[in-house]
């Protein structure tokens, strides 16, 4: 049993690292977007959601890819993850009547899953650095996510940086 766990973990690390790097970008992009609900969808909760998604996504990708190309599996799963996130956003906006859920979630999901799919093959070629990339991106993601949890959310709802404060 332990012999199967180590190879799976070494395959999962680059996938999780790519997902966490994508999460840092998602947190930054989420700041100027108008959140449907400030206490439920802020950069802190997004950071936590990204960490949970990265763990589940990487473990699932490694398990599903046994005997197949991991990069291809991650790409297909990223597309499926994006579609599921978009469907969930439509459902939440429709059923819960949370305005702007689709315009908030869909771009962030596209960034999250797109960067994860694109970076996984790159990080897999740097196996010796993958663990450090994972740890560093986790620290940056959680630090920025919680430090910026009360920032952003401009009235326009357009993707733009908040105004400078003097």
N, C-alpha and C positions, 0 to 999 in steps of 0.2 A: 504494500500500500504506500509506504513512504517513497518508494522508487518512482511511482507515478506522480506523486505530488510535486516533487522538485522540478521535473521538466515542465509540468503545467504552470507552476509558479513562474518559472523563468520565461515562459511564453506570454504569461498574463501581464508581466511588468511593463513591457513596452506599450501594450494596448492601454493599460491604466494610465501610464505616463502621458501618452498622447491625449487621452480624454481629459486629464487634469490640466494640461497646457491649454486645451480648447476651452476649458472652464474658466481659466484666467481671462481669456478673450471675451467670453460670454459675460462675465461679471462686468468688465469694462464697458461693453456695448450696452448692457442693461441699464446703466446709469442714466443716460439721457432719454430712454424710452419711458413713456407714461405707463406705470404699472396699474393693472386692474384693481389691485388691493395692496396698499403699501405694507401692511404688516405680514401678509402672506407671500408676497412676491417682491422681495428686496434682495440686495446683493448677498446678504448673509444667508437667507434661505436658498438662494440660487447656488451658493457655494456648497452648502450641505447636500443639496439635490445632485450637484455634479459629482461630489465624492461618492455618494451612494450609487449613482448611475455608473460611474467609472468602475467601481468594484464589481457590480453585477454584470455590466457589459463585458468586462475583460474576462471574468470567470466563464460566462456563457460562451463567448467567442472561442476561447481555448477548448472548451468541451465540445462545441459544435464542429470545430475545425479538425478534430482528430482524424488523421488520414487525408486531410484536404489542406489547401493553401490557406494559412492564417490571414494573410493580407486580403485575399479575395473574400473570405468569410467576414472580416471586419467591414469591408466595403458594402457587402450585401446587408449585413446587420445594421450598418449605419443608415442605409436607405430605409430599411424597415423601421428603425427607431424614429427617423424623421417623420415618416408617414403616420406612425402611431401617435407621436407627439402632436402632429397637426390635427389628427382626428380627435384626440383628447381636448385640444384647445377649442375646437369647434363645439364639442359636446359641453364643455364647461361654460362657454359663452352663451350657448343656447339654453341649457338647462338651468344654470345658476344665475343667469342674467348678469354676468360680470363683463361689463363693456371693456373693450380693448384687449381681451385675452388672446384672441387670434393674432392681432398685430404685435403683441408682446412676446408670445411663446414661439410662434413659427420662425421668425428670424433667428432667435436664440437657439432653437433646435437645429436649424440649418447650419449655423456656425458650429455648434457643439459636435454634431455628427459628421459634418464635412471635414473639419480639422482633424477629428479623431481618425477618420479613414485615410486622410492624406498623410498624417504624421506617423502613423503606426509603422509603415514600411521603413521610414527614415530612422526612427528610433530603434527598430529591430536590427538595423545594420550597425548600431553603436551599442552592442550588448553590454560592454563593460561600463558604459556611462548610463545605461537605462535606469539602474537603481537610484543613482544620484539625481537624474532628471525627475524621476518619480517623487523622491523626497522633496526636492527643491520646488517643484511645481505644486505639490500639496501644501507646503508652507506658504508660498506666495498666494495661492488660491484662497486658503482660509484666512490669511492675514488681510488681504485686500477685501475679501467678501464681507468680513465682519467689521472692518474699519470703515467701509463705505456704505454700510447698511442703511444709513439715514440720508444718503446723498441722492442727487439726481431727481428724476420725475418732473421734468419741465412741463409747463402747461401746453406747449405746442404739440407734444406727442411725436414730433419728428425726431429723427436720429441726428442729434446735434449735441455738442458739449454744453454743459451748464455755463452760465455767464460767469466771468471772473469776479471775484470779490476783492475789494480794495483793502 
